[in-house]
Amino acid sequence: MKARIKTVVSMALGALALMAPAHSWAVSPNSTWSVSRFNTAGSSFVNMSASATTFCYLRSVGFENTDTNGELATCRVTRGSIVWTLEAVLGQNDDADARCSAQCYNN
C-alpha cells in the first residue's frame, strides 16, 4: 500500500512539473557591467538594467593602494525603483583605486 501511494505521489509531482512553463524556473543572462574610480575621493556609478525585469549582483571587486589609514574603497549594487545601480566609492584618500563588476540576469 505504501509503495502504491509513493508511486501515485511521484506521478502527480511529475505531471505538475511537466505542466509548468519552462521559463518559470529558468533565468537567462542579461548583461555585465563595470565601473572604476581612481585616485579621487567620491563615487562613480553606472545605471544598469531595469529593476522590474532583472536581478543583478556584485560579480567582482578589485582594490589597489589602500595602504594608509583613512583610505576606504567600496563597491555596491543597489536596486532602485527603476534600475539597478553599480557604484565604486573611494573615501578620503591619496592614491586608492576601486574596480567593480556586476552581472544581471533576466527573471
The first five atom37 places (N, CA, C, CB, O) and aatype in JSON, in Angstrom:
{
  "aatype": [12, 11, 0, 1, 9, 11, 16, 19, 19, 15, 12, 0, 10, 7, 0, 10, 0, 10, 12, 0, 14, 0, 8, 15, 17, 0, 19, 15, 14, 2, 15, 16, 17, 15, 19, 15, 1, 13, 2, 16, 0, 7, 15, 15, 13, 19, 2, 12, 15, 0, 15, 0, 16, 16, 13, 4, 18, 10, 1, 15, 19, 7, 13, 6, 2, 16, 3, 16, 2, 7, 6, 10, 0, 16, 4, 1, 19, 16, 1, 7, 15, 9, 19, 17, 16, 10, 6, 0, 19, 10, 7, 5, 2, 3, 3, 0, 3, 0, 1, 4, 15, 0, 5, 4, 18, 2, 2],
  "atom_mask": [
    [1, 1, 1, 1, 1],
    [1, 1, 1, 1, 1],
    [1, 1, 1, 1, 1],
    [1, 1, 1, 1, 1],
    [1, 1, 1, 1, 1],
    [1, 1, 1, 1, 1],
    [1, 1, 1, 1, 1],
    [1, 1, 1, 1, 1],
    [1, 1, 1, 1, 1],
    [1, 1, 1, 1, 1],
    [1, 1, 1, 1, 1],
    [1, 1, 1, 1, 1],
    [1, 1, 1, 1, 1],
    [1, 1, 1, 0, 1],
    [1, 1, 1, 1, 1],
    [1, 1, 1, 1, 1],
    [1, 1, 1, 1, 1],
    [1, 1, 1, 1, 1],
    [1, 1, 1, 1, 1],
    [1, 1, 1, 1, 1],
    [1, 1, 1, 1, 1],
    [1, 1, 1, 1, 1],
    [1, 1, 1, 1, 1],
    [1, 1, 1, 1, 1],
    [1, 1, 1, 1, 1],
    [1, 1, 1, 1, 1],
    [1, 1, 1, 1, 1],
    [1, 1, 1, 1, 1],
    [1, 1, 1, 1, 1],
    [1, 1, 1, 1, 1],
    [1, 1, 1, 1, 1],
    [1, 1, 1, 1, 1],
    [1, 1, 1, 1, 1],
    [1, 1, 1, 1, 1],
    [1, 1, 1, 1, 1],
    [1, 1, 1, 1, 1],
    [1, 1, 1, 1, 1],
    [1, 1, 1, 1, 1],
    [1, 1, 1, 1, 1],
    [1, 1, 1, 1, 1],
    [1, 1, 1, 1, 1],
    [1, 1, 1, 0, 1],
    [1, 1, 1, 1, 1],
    [1, 1, 1, 1, 1],
    [1, 1, 1, 1, 1],
    [1, 1, 1, 1, 1],
    [1, 1, 1, 1, 1],
    [1, 1, 1, 1, 1],
    [1, 1, 1, 1, 1],
    [1, 1, 1, 1, 1],
    [1, 1, 1, 1, 1],
    [1, 1, 1, 1, 1],
    [1, 1, 1, 1, 1],
    [1, 1, 1, 1, 1],
    [1, 1, 1, 1, 1],
    [1, 1, 1, 1, 1],
    [1, 1, 1, 1, 1],
    [1, 1, 1, 1, 1],
    [1, 1, 1, 1, 1],
    [1, 1, 1, 1, 1],
    [1, 1, 1, 1, 1],
    [1, 1, 1, 0, 1],
    [1, 1, 1, 1, 1],
    [1, 1, 1, 1, 1],
    [1, 1, 1, 1, 1],
    [1, 1, 1, 1, 1],
    [1, 1, 1, 1, 1],
    [1, 1, 1, 1, 1],
    [1, 1, 1, 1, 1],
    [1, 1, 1, 0, 1],
    [1, 1, 1, 1, 1],
    [1, 1, 1, 1, 1],
    [1, 1, 1, 1, 1],
    [1, 1, 1, 1, 1],
    [1, 1, 1, 1, 1],
    [1, 1, 1, 1, 1],
    [1, 1, 1, 1, 1],
    [1, 1, 1, 1, 1],
    [1, 1, 1, 1, 1],
    [1, 1, 1, 0, 1],
    [1, 1, 1, 1, 1],
    [1, 1, 1, 1, 1],
    [1, 1, 1, 1, 1],
    [1, 1, 1, 1, 1],
    [1, 1, 1, 1, 1],
    [1, 1, 1, 1, 1],
    [1, 1, 1, 1, 1],
    [1, 1, 1, 1, 1],
    [1, 1, 1, 1, 1],
    [1, 1, 1, 1, 1],
    [1, 1, 1, 0, 1],
    [1, 1, 1, 1, 1],
    [1, 1, 1, 1, 1],
    [1, 1, 1, 1, 1],
    [1, 1, 1, 1, 1],
    [1, 1, 1, 1, 1],
    [1, 1, 1, 1, 1],
    [1, 1, 1, 1, 1],
    [1, 1, 1, 1, 1],
    [1, 1, 1, 1, 1],
    [1, 1, 1, 1, 1],
    [1, 1, 1, 1, 1],
    [1, 1, 1, 1, 1],
    [1, 1, 1, 1, 1],
    [1, 1, 1, 1, 1],
    [1, 1, 1, 1, 1],
    [1, 1, 1, 1, 1]
  ],
  "atom_positions": [
    [[0.82, -1.19, 0.0], [0.0, 0.0, 0.0], [0.86, 1.26, 0.0], [-0.93, -0.01, 1.2], [0.59, 2.19, -0.76]],
    [[1.92, 1.3, 0.85], [2.81, 2.45, 0.9], [3.52, 2.66, -0.44], [3.83, 2.29, 2.01], [3.68, 3.8, -0.88]],
    [[3.94, 1.6, -1.07], [4.61, 1.7, -2.37], [3.67, 2.3, -3.4], [5.11, 0.32, -2.83], [4.09, 3.1, -4.24]],
    [[2.4, 1.92, -3.36], [1.42, 2.43, -4.32], [1.19, 3.94, -4.11], [0.08, 1.66, -4.18], [1.08, 4.69, -5.07]],
    [[1.13, 4.36, -2.85], [0.95, 5.79, -2.55], [2.16, 6.57, -3.03], [0.74, 6.0, -1.02], [2.01, 7.65, -3.61]],
    [[3.36, 6.05, -2.81], [4.57, 6.73, -3.26], [4.58, 6.86, -4.78], [5.82, 5.97, -2.79], [4.98, 7.89, -5.32]],
    [[4.13, 5.82, -5.48], [4.07, 5.87, -6.94], [3.09, 6.92, -7.42], [3.69, 4.5, -7.51], [3.39, 7.68, -8.34]],
    [[1.91, 6.97, -6.82], [0.9, 7.96, -7.21], [1.4, 9.37, -6.94], [-0.42, 7.71, -6.45], [1.22, 10.26, -7.78]],
    [[2.02, 9.59, -5.79], [2.55, 10.9, -5.46], [3.66, 11.29, -6.44], [3.09, 10.91, -4.0], [3.7, 12.43, -6.9]],
    [[4.54, 10.36, -6.77], [5.62, 10.64, -7.71], [5.07, 11.0, -9.09], [6.56, 9.43, -7.82], [5.57, 11.91, -9.74]],
    [[4.04, 10.28, -9.52], [3.43, 10.56, -10.82], [2.75, 11.93, -10.82], [2.4, 9.47, -11.18], [2.85, 12.67, -11.8]],
    [[2.09, 12.27, -9.73], [1.41, 13.57, -9.64], [2.43, 14.7, -9.66], [0.55, 13.64, -8.37], [2.21, 15.71, -10.34]],
    [[3.52, 14.57, -8.93], [4.55, 15.6, -8.92], [5.2, 15.73, -10.29], [5.61, 15.28, -7.87], [5.5, 16.84, -10.74]],
    [[5.43, 14.61, -10.96], [6.0, 14.64, -12.31], [5.07, 15.35, -13.28], [0.0, 0.0, 0.0], [5.53, 16.14, -14.11]],
    [[3.77, 15.09, -13.19], [2.8, 15.73, -14.07], [2.76, 17.24, -13.81], [1.39, 15.12, -13.87], [2.67, 18.02, -14.76]],
    [[2.83, 17.65, -12.56], [2.85, 19.08, -12.24], [4.09, 19.75, -12.81], [2.78, 19.28, -10.72], [4.01, 20.87, -13.32]],
    [[5.21, 19.09, -12.71], [6.46, 19.65, -13.24], [6.38, 19.82, -14.75], [7.65, 18.76, -12.87], [6.86, 20.82, -15.28]],
    [[5.78, 18.88, -15.44], [5.64, 18.97, -16.89], [4.65, 20.05, -17.32], [5.21, 17.63, -17.46], [4.79, 20.62, -18.4]],
    [[3.66, 20.34, -16.5], [2.66, 21.34, -16.85], [3.17, 22.77, -16.63], [1.41, 21.11, -16.04], [2.66, 23.7, -17.25]],
    [[4.16, 22.95, -15.78], [4.68, 24.3, -15.51], [5.47, 24.79, -16.71], [5.58, 24.31, -14.23], [6.22, 24.01, -17.31]],
    [[5.33, 26.04, -17.09], [6.1, 26.56, -18.22], [7.59, 26.55, -17.92], [5.63, 27.98, -18.57], [7.99, 26.78, -16.78]],
    [[8.4, 26.3, -18.92], [9.85, 26.18, -18.74], [10.46, 27.46, -18.18], [10.51, 25.83, -20.06], [11.39, 27.4, -17.38]],
    [[9.96, 28.62, -18.59], [10.56, 29.86, -18.13], [10.29, 30.16, -16.66], [10.06, 30.99, -18.96], [10.91, 31.07, -16.11]],
    [[9.41, 29.44, -16.02], [9.11, 29.74, -14.63], [10.26, 29.41, -13.7], [7.88, 28.98, -14.21], [10.31, 29.95, -12.59]],
    [[11.17, 28.54, -14.11], [12.29, 28.24, -13.23], [13.64, 28.57, -13.89], [12.26, 26.77, -12.85], [14.68, 28.39, -13.27]],
    [[13.62, 29.05, -15.1], [14.86, 29.36, -15.8], [15.13, 30.86, -15.8], [14.81, 28.82, -17.24], [14.21, 31.67, -15.89]],
    [[16.4, 31.2, -15.7], [16.81, 32.58, -15.87], [17.83, 32.63, -17.0], [17.4, 33.17, -14.54], [18.44, 31.61, -17.33]],
    [[18.01, 33.79, -17.59], [18.99, 33.91, -18.67], [19.84, 35.15, -18.44], [18.29, 33.96, -20.05], [19.35, 36.15, -17.9]],
    [[21.1, 35.1, -18.86], [21.97, 36.26, -18.68], [21.43, 37.46, -19.44], [23.4, 35.94, -19.14], [20.9, 37.33, -20.54]],
    [[21.57, 38.64, -18.85], [21.13, 39.87, -19.49], [22.34, 40.72, -19.9], [20.22, 40.67, -18.54], [22.49, 41.05, -21.07]],
    [[23.2, 41.06, -18.93], [24.31, 41.96, -19.23], [25.36, 41.92, -18.11], [23.8, 43.39, -19.43], [25.08, 41.51, -16.99]],
    [[26.57, 42.37, -18.46], [27.66, 42.52, -17.5], [28.09, 43.98, -17.53], [28.86, 41.55, -17.82], [28.21, 44.58, -18.6]],
    [[28.32, 44.55, -16.35], [28.64, 45.97, -16.23], [29.9, 46.15, -15.4], [27.46, 46.74, -15.6], [30.24, 45.29, -14.58]],
    [[30.6, 47.26, -15.61], [31.75, 47.58, -14.76], [31.86, 49.08, -14.57], [33.06, 47.01, -15.37], [31.4, 49.87, -15.4]],
    [[32.47, 49.46, -13.46], [32.72, 50.87, -13.15], [34.0, 50.93, -12.31], [31.5, 51.52, -12.39], [34.28, 50.03, -11.52]],
    [[34.75, 52.01, -12.47], [36.01, 52.19, -11.73], [36.09, 53.6, -11.18], [37.23, 51.89, -12.63], [35.46, 54.53, -11.69]],
    [[36.89, 53.73, -10.15], [37.17, 55.05, -9.56], [38.65, 55.05, -9.22], [36.27, 55.35, -8.27], [39.14, 54.13, -8.57]],
    [[39.38, 56.09, -9.68], [40.83, 56.13, -9.48], [41.27, 57.42, -8.79], [41.54, 56.0, -10.82], [40.91, 58.52, -9.22]],
    [[42.04, 57.28, -7.72], [42.8, 58.38, -7.1], [42.02, 59.59, -6.62], [43.79, 58.83, -8.04], [42.64, 60.59, -6.25]],
    [[40.71, 59.56, -6.62], [39.94, 60.73, -6.21], [38.77, 60.31, -5.33], [39.42, 61.5, -7.45], [38.01, 59.41, -5.69]],
    [[38.64, 60.96, -4.17], [37.52, 60.64, -3.28], [36.2, 60.95, -3.99], [37.62, 61.44, -1.95], [36.12, 61.88, -4.78]],
    [[35.19, 60.16, -3.7], [33.87, 60.34, -4.29], [33.36, 59.02, -4.86], [0.0, 0.0, 0.0], [33.84, 57.95, -4.47]],
    [[32.4, 59.1, -5.76], [31.86, 57.87, -6.33], [31.68, 57.98, -7.83], [30.53, 57.52, -5.67], [31.44, 59.06, -8.37]],
    [[31.79, 56.85, -8.48], [31.47, 56.71, -9.9], [30.39, 55.64, -9.98], [32.75, 56.33, -10.77], [30.43, 54.67, -9.23]],
    [[29.43, 55.82, -10.87], [28.36, 54.84, -10.94], [27.89, 54.64, -12.38], [27.19, 55.26, -10.06], [28.16, 55.46, -13.26]],
    [[27.19, 53.55, -12.58], [26.54, 53.27, -13.86], [25.16, 52.69, -13.55], [27.4, 52.29, -14.75], [25.02, 51.8, -12.72]],
    [[24.15, 53.22, -14.23], [22.81, 52.64, -14.12], [22.76, 51.43, -15.04], [21.69, 53.68, -14.47], [23.1, 51.53, -16.22]],
    [[22.32, 50.31, -14.51], [22.33, 49.06, -15.27], [20.94, 48.77, -15.82], [22.82, 47.9, -14.38], [20.28, 49.67, -16.35]],
    [[20.48, 47.55, -15.71], [19.22, 47.13, -16.32], [18.01, 47.43, -15.43], [19.26, 45.63, -16.64], [18.15, 47.81, -14.27]],
    [[16.84, 47.26, -16.01], [15.58, 47.56, -15.32], [15.4, 46.67, -14.09], [14.38, 47.39, -16.28], [15.56, 45.45, -14.17]],
    [[15.07, 47.28, -12.97], [14.94, 46.5, -11.72], [13.67, 45.64, -11.69], [14.94, 47.45, -10.53], [13.6, 44.68, -10.92]],
    [[12.69, 45.96, -12.51], [11.45, 45.18, -12.5], [11.59, 43.85, -13.25], [10.32, 45.98, -13.13], [10.85, 42.9, -12.97]],
    [[12.55, 43.76, -14.18], [12.65, 42.56, -15.02], [13.97, 41.83, -14.91], [12.42, 42.93, -16.45], [14.17, 40.81, -15.57]],
    [[14.89, 42.34, -14.08], [16.19, 41.68, -13.95], [16.61, 41.6, -12.48], [17.25, 42.44, -14.76], [16.07, 42.27, -11.61]],
    [[17.61, 40.74, -12.25], [18.26, 40.63, -10.94], [19.75, 40.83, -11.18], [17.96, 39.24, -10.24], [20.32, 40.18, -12.06]],
    [[20.41, 41.71, -10.42], [21.83, 41.99, -10.58], [22.57, 41.72, -9.27], [22.05, 43.46, -11.04], [22.02, 41.9, -8.18]],
    [[23.81, 41.28, -9.4], [24.63, 41.03, -8.21], [26.06, 41.47, -8.47], [24.6, 39.53, -7.82], [26.49, 41.58, -9.62]],
    [[26.79, 41.74, -7.4], [28.19, 42.14, -7.49], [29.01, 40.94, -7.91], [28.69, 42.73, -6.13], [29.02, 39.91, -7.22]],
    [[29.71, 41.06, -9.02], [30.43, 39.93, -9.62], [31.89, 39.89, -9.2], [30.33, 40.0, -11.13], [32.41, 38.84, -8.84]],
    [[32.57, 41.05, -9.24], [33.97, 41.09, -8.84], [34.31, 42.45, -8.27], [34.89, 40.75, -10.02], [33.67, 43.46, -8.57]],
    [[35.35, 42.45, -7.43], [35.8, 43.66, -6.74], [37.32, 43.68, -6.78], [35.28, 43.7, -5.26], [37.97, 42.66, -6.53]],
    [[37.89, 44.83, -7.1], [39.35, 44.98, -7.07], [39.72, 46.31, -6.46], [0.0, 0.0, 0.0], [39.22, 47.36, -6.87]],
    [[40.61, 46.26, -5.45], [41.07, 47.47, -4.8], [42.58, 47.51, -4.88], [40.58, 47.55, -3.32], [43.24, 46.47, -4.82]],
    [[43.13, 48.73, -5.02], [44.57, 48.88, -5.1], [45.0, 50.11, -4.32], [45.04, 48.98, -6.57], [44.29, 51.12, -4.29]],
    [[46.15, 50.03, -3.69], [46.76, 51.15, -2.96], [45.93, 51.66, -1.8], [47.01, 52.28, -3.91], [45.93, 52.87, -1.53]],
    [[45.24, 50.8, -1.12], [44.58, 51.2, 0.14], [45.58, 50.92, 1.26], [43.2, 50.43, 0.36], [45.38, 50.03, 2.08]],
    [[46.65, 51.7, 1.26], [47.8, 51.38, 2.09], [48.03, 52.3, 3.29], [49.0, 51.38, 1.26], [48.99, 52.11, 4.03]],
    [[47.16, 53.3, 3.49], [47.31, 54.16, 4.67], [45.97, 54.29, 5.37], [47.85, 55.56, 4.27], [44.93, 53.96, 4.81]],
    [[46.0, 54.78, 6.6], [44.76, 54.99, 7.36], [43.85, 55.96, 6.61], [45.07, 55.52, 8.77], [44.31, 56.94, 6.02]],
    [[42.57, 55.68, 6.64], [41.6, 56.57, 6.02], [41.31, 56.27, 4.56], [0.0, 0.0, 0.0], [40.39, 56.86, 3.99]],
    [[42.07, 55.36, 3.95], [41.79, 55.01, 2.56], [40.73, 53.91, 2.54], [43.1, 54.56, 1.81], [41.0, 52.76, 2.91]],
    [[39.55, 54.27, 2.11], [38.42, 53.35, 2.1], [37.94, 53.18, 0.66], [37.27, 53.86, 3.01], [37.78, 54.16, -0.06]],
    [[37.71, 51.94, 0.24], [37.19, 51.67, -1.09], [36.02, 50.7, -0.96], [38.3, 51.09, -2.02], [36.08, 49.74, -0.19]],
    [[34.95, 50.96, -1.71], [33.74, 50.15, -1.62], [33.14, 49.95, -3.01], [32.7, 50.8, -0.67], [33.19, 50.85, -3.85]],
    [[32.57, 48.77, -3.23], [31.76, 48.5, -4.41], [30.39, 48.1, -3.91], [32.4, 47.38, -5.32], [30.26, 47.37, -2.93]],
    [[29.34, 48.58, -4.6], [28.0, 48.17, -4.18], [27.03, 48.17, -5.36], [27.48, 49.09, -3.08], [27.15, 48.95, -6.3]],
    [[26.07, 47.26, -5.27], [24.97, 47.17, -6.21], [23.7, 47.48, -5.43], [24.9, 45.75, -6.91], [23.45, 46.89, -4.38]],
    [[22.9, 48.42, -5.95], [21.64, 48.75, -5.28], [20.49, 48.66, -6.28], [21.71, 50.17, -4.66], [20.63, 48.95, -7.46]],
    [[19.36, 48.24, -5.74], [18.16, 48.13, -6.56], [17.3, 49.37, -6.34], [17.36, 46.84, -6.23], [16.8, 49.61, -5.24]],
    [[17.13, 50.15, -7.39], [16.28, 51.33, -7.33], [14.88, 50.98, -7.8], [0.0, 0.0, 0.0], [14.61, 49.84, -8.17]],
    [[14.0, 51.95, -7.79], [12.63, 51.71, -8.22], [12.55, 51.51, -9.73], [11.74, 52.86, -7.8], [11.58, 50.94, -10.23]],
    [[13.56, 51.99, -10.48], [13.54, 51.85, -11.94], [14.69, 50.98, -12.45], [13.61, 53.24, -12.59], [14.46, 50.09, -13.28]],
    [[15.91, 51.22, -11.97], [17.08, 50.47, -12.45], [17.97, 50.03, -11.29], [17.9, 51.32, -13.43], [17.89, 50.55, -10.18]],
    [[18.81, 49.03, -11.6], [19.89, 48.64, -10.7], [21.05, 49.59, -10.93], [20.32, 47.14, -10.93], [21.25, 50.05, -12.05]],
    [[21.82, 49.91, -9.88], [22.97, 50.8, -10.0], [24.21, 50.12, -9.42], [22.71, 52.14, -9.28], [24.16, 49.52, -8.35]],
    [[25.32, 50.22, -10.17], [26.62, 49.74, -9.71], [27.46, 50.96, -9.37], [27.33, 48.84, -10.81], [27.54, 51.91, -10.15]],
    [[28.09, 50.93, -8.2], [28.82, 52.1, -7.73], [30.18, 51.72, -7.18], [28.01, 52.84, -6.67], [30.31, 50.74, -6.44]],
    [[31.21, 52.51, -7.53], [32.55, 52.4, -6.97], [32.78, 53.65, -6.13], [33.66, 52.24, -8.1], [32.65, 54.77, -6.63]],
    [[33.11, 53.47, -4.85], [33.24, 54.6, -3.93], [34.64, 54.6, -3.32], [32.15, 54.53, -2.82], [35.14, 53.57, -2.87]],
    [[35.26, 55.78, -3.32], [36.53, 55.96, -2.62], [36.35, 57.02, -1.55], [37.67, 56.37, -3.61], [35.82, 58.1, -1.82]],
    [[36.79, 56.69, -0.33], [36.75, 57.66, 0.75], [37.89, 58.65, 0.6], [0.0, 0.0, 0.0], [38.58, 58.66, -0.42]],
    [[38.08, 59.47, 1.58], [39.16, 60.45, 1.56], [40.48, 59.69, 1.46], [39.13, 61.37, 2.83], [40.83, 58.93, 2.36]],
    [[41.22, 59.9, 0.36], [42.45, 59.12, 0.16], [43.41, 59.87, -0.74], [42.12, 57.75, -0.44], [43.1, 60.94, -1.26]],
    [[44.58, 59.29, -0.93], [45.59, 59.88, -1.8], [45.75, 59.12, -3.11], [46.92, 59.93, -1.09], [45.91, 59.73, -4.17]],
    [[45.7, 57.8, -3.06], [46.03, 57.04, -4.26], [45.27, 55.72, -4.44], [47.49, 56.76, -4.26], [45.71, 54.87, -5.22]],
    [[44.18, 55.52, -3.75], [43.45, 54.25, -3.86], [42.69, 54.17, -5.18], [42.46, 54.09, -2.68], [42.34, 55.19, -5.78]],
    [[42.43, 52.94, -5.63], [41.64, 52.67, -6.82], [40.6, 51.59, -6.5], [42.56, 52.22, -8.0], [40.85, 50.72, -5.67]],
    [[39.46, 51.67, -7.15], [38.41, 50.65, -6.99], [37.89, 50.25, -8.37], [37.23, 51.19, -6.09], [37.59, 51.11, -9.2]],
    [[37.79, 48.95, -8.61], [37.23, 48.41, -9.85], [36.12, 47.45, -9.46], [38.32, 47.69, -10.72], [36.33, 46.53, -8.67]],
    [[34.92, 47.66, -10.02], [33.75, 46.88, -9.64], [33.08, 46.32, -10.89], [32.76, 47.75, -8.82], [33.06, 46.96, -11.94]],
    [[32.52, 45.13, -10.77], [31.82, 44.5, -11.88], [30.55, 43.85, -11.36], [32.72, 43.46, -12.59], [30.53, 43.32, -10.25]],
    [[29.48, 43.88, -12.17], [28.2, 43.28, -11.79], [27.64, 42.48, -12.96], [27.19, 44.38, -11.34], [27.93, 42.77, -14.12]],
    [[26.86, 41.48, -12.65], [26.18, 40.64, -13.65], [24.69, 40.77, -13.43], [26.64, 39.15, -13.56], [24.22, 40.74, -12.29]],
    [[23.92, 40.9, -14.51], [22.46, 40.97, -14.43], [21.85, 39.79, -15.19], [21.94, 42.31, -15.0], [22.36, 39.37, -16.23]],
    [[20.76, 39.28, -14.65], [20.01, 38.17, -15.27], [18.57, 38.57, -15.44], [20.12, 36.88, -14.41], [18.02, 39.31, -14.62]],
    [[17.95, 38.09, -16.51], [16.51, 38.25, -16.69], [15.81, 37.34, -15.7], [16.07, 37.92, -18.16], [16.26, 36.22, -15.46]],
    [[14.71, 37.79, -15.11], [13.97, 36.92, -14.2], [12.53, 36.78, -14.64], [14.02, 37.46, -12.77], [11.75, 36.08, -13.99]]
  ]
}
